Amino acid sequence: QVQLVESGGGLVQAGGSLRLSCAVSERTRRTYAMGWFRQAPGKEREFVTSISWSGGITYYADSVKGRFTISRDGALNTVYLQMNGLKPEDTAVYYCAASQSGTAQAMGENRGMEYWGKGTLVTVSS
């Protein structure tokens, strides 16, 4: 059983930065592609970014390219989302997801997620 716990959300002004963390808890260390998704009020969940477990392959939604960066710390078994140049339209609940059967590319196509965190709220004010 895999458990994902997000942290780092909060209220920031437009143009500010936040770093989200996703701690992965599992009894045995397996290979998982990881990703971040977000859901704004009244909107559908959307893909933000994904990363292979090796960290060698990443994908980004067009809306966040150049502003957000996904990374992982293998020793800490944690995935991060560095968000810079935040905009009001980035306001959403951000969810961490993991896929053992899929790939980072598949996650970018909204496929393969097997585990989800409970989410952390990011609010960007003008």
DOTI-692236 format. One line per 10 residues: number of its first residue (from 1); for each residue x, y, z of N, C-alpha, C, O. Coordinates in Angstrom, 2 decimals, decimal comma. Last residue first. Example, Ala and Ser with C-alpha at 12.3 -4.5 7.8 and 13.67 -1.06 7.14 Angstrom:
2 = 12,85 -2,25 7,08 13,67 -1,06 7,14 12,90 0,03 7,87 13,41 1,14 8,04 ~ 13,19 -5,69 7,80 12,30 -4,50 7,80 13,20 -3,30 7,80 14,24 -3,32 8,46
***
This chain:
126 = -4,46 38,57 -6,34 -3,97 39,62 -7,23 -3,29 40,72 -6,44 -2,82 41,69 -7,02 ~ -3,49 35,37 -4,92 -4,26 36,60 -4,93 -3,63 37,63 -5,86 -2,43 37,58 -6,14 ~ -3,78 31,99 -5,04 -2,96 33,10 -5,53 -3,83 34,34 -5,66 -4,79 34,35 -6,42 ~ -3,69 29,14 -3,13 -4,50 30,30 -3,48 -3,59 31,46 -3,85 -2,73 31,85 -3,06 ~ -3,70 25,74 -2,96 -2,87 26,87 -3,34 -3,80 28,00 -3,79 -4,60 27,82 -4,70 ~ -4,18 23,02 -0,82 -4,76 24,18 -1,48 -3,74 25,27 -1,73 -3,00 25,68 -0,82 ~ -3,52 19,65 -1,47 -3,14 20,83 -0,70 -3,58 22,06 -1,50 -3,37 22,13 -2,71 ~ -4,53 16,16 -1,26 -4,49 17,49 -1,84 -4,04 18,58 -0,89 -4,16 18,45 0,33 ~ -4,33 13,53 -0,64 -5,58 14,20 -0,31 -5,64 15,64 -0,80 -6,69 16,27 -0,76 ~ -2,88 11,54 -3,29 -2,85 12,21 -2,01 -4,18 12,91 -1,80 -5,04 12,90 -2,67
116 = -3,41 8,39 -4,89 -3,60 9,84 -4,82 -3,43 10,34 -3,41 -3,79 9,67 -2,44 ~ -2,53 5,77 -7,14 -2,58 6,31 -5,79 -2,65 7,83 -5,84 -2,05 8,47 -6,70 ~ -2,65 5,32 -9,85 -3,16 4,29 -8,95 -3,29 4,77 -7,50 -4,09 4,22 -6,74 ~ -2,83 6,51 -13,13 -2,69 6,85 -11,71 -3,37 5,80 -10,83 -4,52 5,45 -11,06 ~ -3,22 5,95 -15,90 -2,33 5,14 -15,09 -2,20 5,44 -13,61 -1,54 4,69 -12,89 ~ -3,58 9,06 -17,65 -3,76 7,62 -17,54 -2,80 7,03 -16,52 -1,71 7,56 -16,31 ~ -3,25 11,64 -18,73 -4,28 11,37 -17,72 -4,61 9,89 -17,61 -5,78 9,52 -17,48 ~ -1,04 12,05 -20,13 -2,24 11,78 -20,91 -3,40 11,39 -20,02 -4,41 10,86 -20,49 ~ 0,81 12,14 -18,19 0,57 13,37 -18,93 -0,65 13,28 -19,82 -1,22 14,29 -20,22 ~ 0,86 9,49 -17,57 0,24 10,40 -16,62 -0,06 11,74 -17,28 -1,07 12,38 -16,98
106 = 2,32 8,56 -19,74 0,93 8,16 -19,59 0,19 9,09 -18,64 -0,96 9,44 -18,87 ~ 4,82 9,67 -19,13 4,12 10,07 -20,34 2,64 9,75 -20,24 1,80 10,56 -20,61 ~ 5,46 8,28 -16,84 5,27 9,72 -16,74 4,51 10,23 -17,96 3,65 11,11 -17,84 ~ 3,53 5,22 -16,90 4,74 5,99 -17,10 4,42 7,47 -16,92 3,25 7,86 -16,84 ~ 2,00 2,55 -14,95 2,14 3,47 -16,05 3,48 4,16 -16,11 4,45 3,75 -15,46 ~ 2,09 1,04 -12,66 1,87 0,36 -13,93 2,12 1,24 -15,13 2,42 0,75 -16,22 ~ 2,41 2,89 -10,67 3,37 1,81 -10,77 3,28 1,14 -12,14 4,30 0,72 -12,70 ~ 1,98 6,23 -10,07 1,62 5,15 -10,97 2,74 4,12 -11,01 3,88 4,45 -11,34 ~ 0,59 8,81 -8,02 1,64 7,85 -8,32 1,11 6,75 -9,21 -0,06 6,37 -9,13 ~ 0,06 12,31 -7,35 -0,39 11,00 -7,80 0,80 10,12 -8,13 1,88 10,60 -8,47
96 = -1,06 15,11 -5,52 0,04 14,27 -5,91 -0,51 12,91 -6,32 -1,45 12,41 -5,69 ~ -2,99 17,97 -6,26 -2,94 16,57 -5,84 -1,70 15,87 -6,37 -1,33 16,04 -7,54 ~ -4,07 21,12 -5,28 -3,06 20,36 -5,99 -2,94 18,97 -5,39 -2,80 18,81 -4,18 ~ -6,74 23,17 -5,83 -6,24 22,13 -4,95 -5,28 21,29 -5,77 -5,64 20,80 -6,84 ~ -5,93 26,49 -7,03 -6,54 25,17 -7,14 -6,08 24,30 -5,98 -5,16 24,66 -5,25 ~ -4,72 29,10 -8,93 -5,45 28,76 -7,72 -6,20 27,45 -7,91 -7,00 27,31 -8,83 ~ -3,71 29,96 -11,26 -3,09 28,76 -10,70 -3,80 28,31 -9,43 -3,50 27,23 -8,91 ~ -4,86 32,37 -11,83 -5,44 31,19 -12,47 -4,79 29,88 -12,03 -5,27 28,80 -12,38 ~ -3,13 34,18 -10,58 -4,42 33,87 -9,96 -5,06 32,61 -10,55 -5,74 31,87 -9,84 ~ 0,22 32,79 -10,79 -0,86 33,63 -11,31 -2,17 33,26 -10,62 -2,31 32,14 -10,13
86 = 3,66 32,69 -9,87 2,28 32,24 -9,72 1,28 33,29 -10,20 1,48 34,49 -10,03 ~ 6,45 32,46 -10,29 5,62 33,33 -11,12 4,15 32,95 -11,06 3,48 32,90 -12,09 ~ 6,90 28,97 -9,53 7,35 30,35 -9,58 6,43 31,16 -10,47 5,71 30,61 -11,31 ~ 6,92 26,11 -7,75 6,03 26,96 -8,53 6,49 28,40 -8,41 6,48 28,98 -7,33 ~ 8,10 22,92 -7,57 8,49 24,30 -7,38 7,65 25,16 -8,31 7,68 24,97 -9,52 ~ 7,21 20,10 -6,20 6,73 20,95 -7,27 7,09 22,38 -6,90 6,46 22,98 -6,03 ~ 8,76 16,94 -5,43 8,52 18,35 -5,21 7,92 19,02 -6,44 8,10 18,56 -7,57 ~ 8,66 13,87 -3,70 8,55 14,57 -4,97 8,16 16,00 -4,69 7,33 16,27 -3,82 ~ 10,66 11,63 -1,80 9,78 12,78 -1,86 9,82 13,42 -3,24 10,87 13,50 -3,86 ~ 12,58 9,95 -0,64 11,38 9,40 -1,26 10,28 10,47 -1,32 9,14 10,23 -0,93
76 = 15,00 10,76 0,19 13,88 11,11 1,06 12,56 10,54 0,56 11,54 10,63 1,24 ~ 16,53 9,79 -1,92 16,88 9,43 -0,55 15,73 9,68 0,41 15,50 8,90 1,34 ~ 15,38 10,99 -4,19 15,30 9,55 -3,99 15,57 9,13 -2,56 14,93 8,21 -2,04 ~ 13,55 13,58 -4,75 14,68 13,27 -3,90 14,56 11,80 -3,56 13,73 11,41 -2,74 ~ 12,54 15,18 -7,79 12,40 14,17 -6,76 13,70 14,01 -5,99 14,78 14,26 -6,51 ~ 10,55 17,74 -9,41 11,80 17,06 -9,10 11,54 16,01 -8,03 10,47 15,96 -7,43 ~ 9,16 20,12 -11,61 8,97 18,94 -10,80 10,33 18,28 -10,59 11,17 18,27 -11,49 ~ 8,48 23,52 -11,84 9,49 22,49 -12,00 9,21 21,33 -11,06 9,04 21,53 -9,86 ~ 6,85 26,22 -13,55 6,84 25,14 -12,57 7,94 24,13 -12,89 8,28 23,92 -14,05 ~ 7,50 27,96 -15,66 7,20 28,50 -14,34 7,29 27,44 -13,24 7,74 27,72 -12,13
66 = 7,95 26,60 -17,99 8,77 27,77 -17,72 8,55 28,37 -16,36 9,33 29,23 -15,93 ~ 4,61 25,55 -18,20 5,98 25,44 -18,71 6,74 26,74 -18,48 6,23 27,83 -18,75 ~ 1,96 25,74 -17,55 2,93 25,93 -16,47 4,38 25,83 -16,94 5,29 26,01 -16,13 ~ 0,39 25,31 -19,78 0,07 26,44 -18,93 1,11 26,73 -17,85 1,14 27,82 -17,29 ~ 1,18 22,89 -20,87 1,60 24,13 -21,52 1,41 25,35 -20,61 2,19 26,30 -20,67 ~ 2,32 20,58 -18,43 1,22 21,19 -19,14 1,70 22,51 -19,72 2,55 23,18 -19,12 ~ 5,25 18,60 -18,80 4,57 19,74 -18,23 3,38 20,16 -19,09 3,44 20,09 -20,32 ~ 7,35 15,89 -17,86 6,36 16,45 -18,75 5,65 17,59 -18,03 5,46 17,56 -16,81 ~ 10,56 14,25 -17,74 9,51 15,09 -17,17 8,58 15,60 -18,26 8,97 15,72 -19,42 ~ 12,97 11,86 -16,94 11,96 12,29 -17,91 10,89 13,09 -17,20 10,36 12,67 -16,17
56 = 14,62 11,21 -14,82 15,21 11,54 -16,11 14,24 12,06 -17,15 14,67 12,64 -18,15 ~ 13,76 10,24 -12,46 13,90 11,68 -12,57 14,41 12,14 -13,92 14,60 13,34 -14,14 ~ 13,08 7,69 -12,00 14,50 7,97 -12,10 14,77 9,47 -12,13 15,89 9,91 -11,86 ~ 10,37 7,86 -12,20 10,94 7,63 -10,88 12,44 7,89 -10,87 13,01 8,25 -9,84 ~ 9,41 10,64 -14,27 9,75 9,24 -14,10 10,40 9,06 -12,74 10,93 10,02 -12,18 ~ 6,82 13,02 -13,66 8,25 12,69 -13,67 8,44 11,18 -13,54 7,73 10,53 -12,78 ~ 4,55 15,67 -14,61 4,87 14,30 -14,19 6,36 14,05 -14,35 7,05 14,75 -15,08 ~ 2,04 18,25 -14,19 3,38 17,79 -14,51 3,58 16,36 -14,03 2,86 15,89 -13,15 ~ -0,81 18,66 -14,47 0,13 19,75 -14,32 1,52 19,33 -14,77 2,12 19,96 -15,64 ~ -4,07 17,85 -15,60 -2,68 17,48 -15,46 -1,80 18,72 -15,35 -2,02 19,70 -16,05
46 = -7,06 18,68 -13,82 -6,19 18,76 -14,97 -4,75 18,38 -14,62 -4,30 18,56 -13,49 ~ -10,46 18,26 -13,03 -9,08 18,02 -12,67 -8,22 18,07 -13,92 -8,62 17,55 -14,97 ~ -12,75 20,86 -13,98 -12,29 19,48 -14,03 -10,84 19,40 -13,57 -10,08 20,36 -13,70 ~ -14,17 23,35 -11,72 -13,47 22,91 -12,92 -13,09 21,43 -12,84 -13,12 20,83 -11,76 ~ -15,16 24,32 -9,34 -16,06 24,24 -10,48 -15,43 23,77 -11,77 -16,08 23,78 -12,81 ~ -11,97 25,36 -8,32 -13,40 25,29 -8,00 -14,27 25,29 -9,25 -14,13 26,16 -10,11 ~ -9,41 23,35 -9,89 -9,93 24,63 -9,45 -11,42 24,48 -9,15 -12,06 23,57 -9,67 ~ -7,12 20,93 -9,38 -8,53 21,12 -9,65 -8,99 22,44 -9,04 -8,95 22,62 -7,82 ~ -4,19 19,27 -10,64 -4,86 20,31 -9,88 -6,31 20,43 -10,30 -6,69 20,08 -11,42 ~ -1,45 17,00 -10,23 -2,66 17,43 -10,90 -3,29 18,53 -10,06 -2,94 18,69 -8,89
36 = 1,73 15,61 -10,63 0,90 16,58 -9,94 -0,27 16,94 -10,83 -0,11 17,17 -12,02 ~ 3,33 12,34 -10,37 2,80 13,52 -11,05 2,00 14,41 -10,12 1,64 14,04 -9,01 ~ 5,58 9,62 -11,01 4,88 10,53 -10,12 4,37 11,74 -10,89 4,92 12,10 -11,93 ~ 6,15 6,17 -11,38 6,10 7,47 -12,02 5,25 8,35 -11,10 4,31 7,87 -10,47 ~ 7,92 4,06 -9,22 6,67 4,75 -9,52 6,94 5,99 -10,35 7,85 6,76 -10,05 ~ 9,26 1,14 -7,98 9,41 2,16 -9,01 8,04 2,74 -9,36 7,13 2,01 -9,74 ~ 9,49 0,69 -4,39 9,17 0,28 -5,75 9,39 1,44 -6,71 9,66 2,56 -6,30 ~ 10,47 -0,24 -1,35 10,73 0,78 -2,34 10,52 0,22 -3,75 11,28 -0,62 -4,22 ~ 7,98 -1,27 0,92 9,11 -1,61 0,07 9,26 -0,55 -1,01 8,26 -0,03 -1,51 ~ 6,10 0,31 2,21 6,87 -0,65 2,96 8,13 -1,08 2,21 9,21 -1,22 2,79
26 = 5,88 3,86 1,70 5,62 2,49 1,29 6,55 1,54 2,04 7,64 1,93 2,45 ~ 5,10 7,13 1,16 5,31 6,14 2,20 4,93 4,76 1,68 3,79 4,53 1,27 ~ 6,21 10,10 -0,09 5,74 8,77 -0,48 6,10 7,77 0,60 7,28 7,59 0,91 ~ 5,27 13,41 0,05 6,02 12,35 0,72 5,38 11,01 0,38 4,18 10,81 0,54 ~ 5,50 16,11 -1,79 4,69 14,90 -1,75 5,56 13,80 -1,17 6,47 13,30 -1,83 ~ 5,38 19,65 -1,59 6,07 18,40 -1,36 5,08 17,25 -1,33 3,94 17,42 -0,90 ~ 5,68 22,77 -3,28 4,86 21,70 -2,74 5,70 20,45 -2,59 6,63 20,21 -3,36 ~ 6,67 25,98 -2,89 7,17 24,65 -3,20 6,30 23,63 -2,49 6,20 23,62 -1,27 ~ 5,92 29,11 -4,43 5,65 28,10 -3,43 6,32 26,81 -3,86 6,52 26,57 -5,05 ~ 6,10 32,64 -5,13 6,52 31,25 -5,30 6,10 30,38 -4,14 5,93 30,85 -3,01
16 = 4,46 35,44 -6,82 5,20 34,76 -5,76 5,50 33,32 -6,09 5,20 32,84 -7,18 ~ 2,79 36,44 -8,68 4,21 36,64 -8,89 5,07 35,94 -7,86 6,29 35,87 -8,02 ~ 0,21 37,19 -6,41 0,60 36,94 -7,79 2,08 37,30 -7,97 2,55 38,32 -7,48 ~ 0,76 35,98 -3,07 0,41 37,03 -4,02 0,87 36,65 -5,42 1,82 35,87 -5,59 ~ -0,60 33,04 -1,48 0,50 33,87 -1,95 -0,02 34,93 -2,91 -1,10 34,79 -3,48 ~ -1,50 30,66 0,85 -1,93 31,87 0,16 -0,71 32,70 -0,20 0,11 33,03 0,65 ~ -0,73 27,14 0,33 -0,99 28,33 1,12 -1,47 29,47 0,26 -1,80 29,29 -0,92 ~ 1,09 23,99 0,50 0,13 24,92 -0,06 -0,08 26,11 0,86 0,33 26,10 2,02 ~ 2,71 22,13 1,75 3,32 23,30 1,16 2,37 24,31 0,56 2,79 25,38 0,14 ~ 2,09 18,65 1,03 2,23 19,76 1,94 2,80 20,95 1,17 3,31 20,78 0,06
6 = 0,66 15,36 0,69 1,11 16,64 0,15 1,22 17,68 1,25 0,54 17,60 2,27 ~ 1,34 12,04 0,86 0,95 13,16 1,69 1,54 14,44 1,13 2,76 14,61 1,10 ~ 0,40 8,81 -0,01 0,98 10,06 -0,48 0,44 11,20 0,38 -0,76 11,30 0,60 ~ 1,07 5,40 0,36 0,40 6,57 0,90 1,15 7,82 0,45 2,38 7,87 0,51 ~ 0,56 2,17 -0,87 1,29 3,42 -1,00 0,44 4,55 -0,44 -0,76 4,65 -0,72 ~ 0,84 -1,18 0,00 0,00 0,00 0,00 0,88 1,24 0,00 1,83 1,35 0,78
***
